[in-house]
Structure formats: C-alpha cells, structure tokens
Amino acid sequence: MEKYESVLKRLEKTAKHYTNIAPENGQFLSILIQSIKAQNVLEVGTSNGYSTIWIAAALKETGGKLITLEFDPKRAEEAQAHLKEVGLDEIVDVRVGNALDEIPKCDATFDLVFLDAEKDEYRRYLELALPNIRSGGLIVADDTVTMRAEMPDYVEFVFNTPTLHSVDIPLDDGVILSYKTNM
Ligand SMILES: C[S@@+](CC[C@H](N)C(=O)[O-])C[C@H]1O[C@@H](n2cnc3c(N)ncnc32)[C@H](O)[C@@H]1O
C-alpha cells in the first residue's frame, strides 16, 4: 500500500466532496480481499476512485480483477486518471452507466461485492448481483450506521435471508459484512 500512499493521501483531502470511504474502511476491504484471495470483485459507486485504488491494490496482490460502476462520466474519468497514475488501470474495468442496468451485464463470478452508491438502491444492487456471487463470497455495504434510515429494505434482506450471514461493524460510517452460503 506504500506505493499508493501519496495518491491516497492527496485524495483524502477532497474525501468529503467525493464522499469517499474512510482509510480504515479501505484497509478493511484490502484485508478481506487478500484473506479470501479474491479474483473477481464488483464495486458499485466509483466516484473519483479512492476506494477503487484500495480494492485494486489488494487485487494486485491476489492477481484478481475489479469491475467498478459509476453513472457520472466526469467522476468515472477522474477515477480512470487516478488508476492510471498509480499503475492499477489494467486490472480495473471502469464502466460508466447506471448500476441497475450494468450489474446484470456482468458475467464474472464475484468473490466480493462492495456497495457504496445510492443507499435506497442497495437491496436492488444486491438482488441483481446475488446470482453472480459465489458461495463463500462476501458483500460489504458502506454507510450502514450513518445512513441506515435510507436502507431499511437492505437491512431487512441481509439479516433475514437464510443464505446470508450478516454482521454490523461500526467502522467509520458503518459497514454490514455479509457472507453468502448455499444453505
Ligand atoms: C459514495 S460515492 C462512492 C465513493 C467511492 N466508493 C469511494 O469511496 O471512493 C457514490 C457514487 O455512486 C454513484 N452512483 C449513485 N447511484 C448510482 C447508480 N445507480 N449507478 C452507478 N453509480 C451510481 C454516484 O455518482 C457517486 O459518485
């Protein structure tokens, strides 16, 4: 991660404007990805690519790839430039479009899915992605403490679906970590 530190530190100065995750959440994603040796990751909500760099840097270690979805072309372009700057652009496919249209077009089998776009769409993102998440795969949803009121359907779904085992983690704005099983 040292290799990427100066760019990450620079992006942290504009984190509020771009609604980036906190560095500790980046570290959390990085640890998960490397622990499960993830090969395919999906990110919903790229913004300017701050969390994308954390994820891609971890995938560089595992030999994996990332698809990241962003519907604002300007932000997607900024993300692409930042990925190029740190030399991670080759392992990241930045797709510009609405995640609700783009998720069904993804044909990879995902080891981990990170949700960080519209909070009231989290459940739909997950329902669309779920068939493509492997058994034993992980789902990380961000802002689950600070913006919980906007995602009651998501919270209900991940804590009441028998094939999902979920836990609330009070890390910065909060995450819910879910583990998919086949029973
Ligand atoms: C919270 S920001 C993502 C921050 C980023 N994950 C990070 O930590 O660096 C959410 C982003 O999702 C994008 N977004 C919101 N709804 C979307 C949708 N339905 N499809 C694609 N992108 C969406 C917004 O344009 C915004 O840039």
The ligand as a Tripos MOL2 file, in Angstrom:
@<TRIPOS>MOLECULE
LIG
   27    29     1     0     0
SMALL
NO_CHARGES

@<TRIPOS>ATOM
      1 C1        -20.4460    7.4470   -2.0250 C.3       1 LIG1
      2 S1        -19.9020    7.7430   -3.6540 S.3       1 LIG1
      3 C2        -18.7420    6.4330   -3.9100 C.3       1 LIG1
      4 C3        -17.4590    6.6700   -3.1880 C.3       1 LIG1
      5 C4        -16.3780    5.6820   -3.5430 C.3       1 LIG1
      6 N1        -16.8120    4.3070   -3.3110 N.3       1 LIG1
      7 C5        -15.1580    5.9380   -2.7080 C.2       1 LIG1
      8 O1        -15.2010    5.5960   -1.5080 O.co2     1 LIG1
      9 O2        -14.1660    6.4720   -3.2150 O.co2     1 LIG1
     10 C6        -21.2660    7.1490   -4.5980 C.3       1 LIG1
     11 C7        -21.0790    7.2380   -6.1000 C.3       1 LIG1
     12 O3        -22.0590    6.4000   -6.6920 O.3       1 LIG1
     13 C8        -22.5340    6.9810   -7.8760 C.3       1 LIG1
     14 N2        -23.8670    6.4080   -8.1340 N.ar      1 LIG1
     15 C9        -25.0170    6.6560   -7.4400 C.ar      1 LIG1
     16 N3        -26.0280    5.9050   -7.9140 N.ar      1 LIG1
     17 C10       -25.5080    5.1530   -8.9210 C.ar      1 LIG1
     18 C11       -26.0510    4.1850   -9.7970 C.ar      1 LIG1
     19 N4        -27.3340    3.8190   -9.7140 N.pl3     1 LIG1
     20 N5        -25.2330    3.6260  -10.7060 N.ar      1 LIG1
     21 C12       -23.9260    3.9880  -10.7910 C.ar      1 LIG1
     22 N6        -23.3550    4.8960   -9.9810 N.ar      1 LIG1
     23 C13       -24.1290    5.4720   -9.0590 C.ar      1 LIG1
     24 C14       -22.5080    8.4850   -7.6030 C.3       1 LIG1
     25 O4        -22.4080    9.2280   -8.7930 O.3       1 LIG1
     26 C15       -21.2730    8.6210   -6.6830 C.3       1 LIG1
     27 O5        -20.1280    9.0060   -7.4100 O.3       1 LIG1
@<TRIPOS>BOND
     1     1     2 1
     2     2     3 1
     3     2    10 1
     4     3     4 1
     5     4     5 1
     6     5     6 1
     7     5     7 1
     8     7     8 2
     9     7     9 1
    10    10    11 1
    11    11    12 1
    12    11    26 1
    13    12    13 1
    14    13    14 1
    15    13    24 1
    16    14    15 ar
    17    14    23 ar
    18    15    16 ar
    19    16    17 ar
    20    17    18 ar
    21    17    23 ar
    22    18    19 1
    23    18    20 ar
    24    20    21 ar
    25    21    22 ar
    26    22    23 ar
    27    24    25 1
    28    24    26 1
    29    26    27 1
@<TRIPOS>SUBSTRUCTURE
     1 LIG1         1 GROUP 0 **** ****
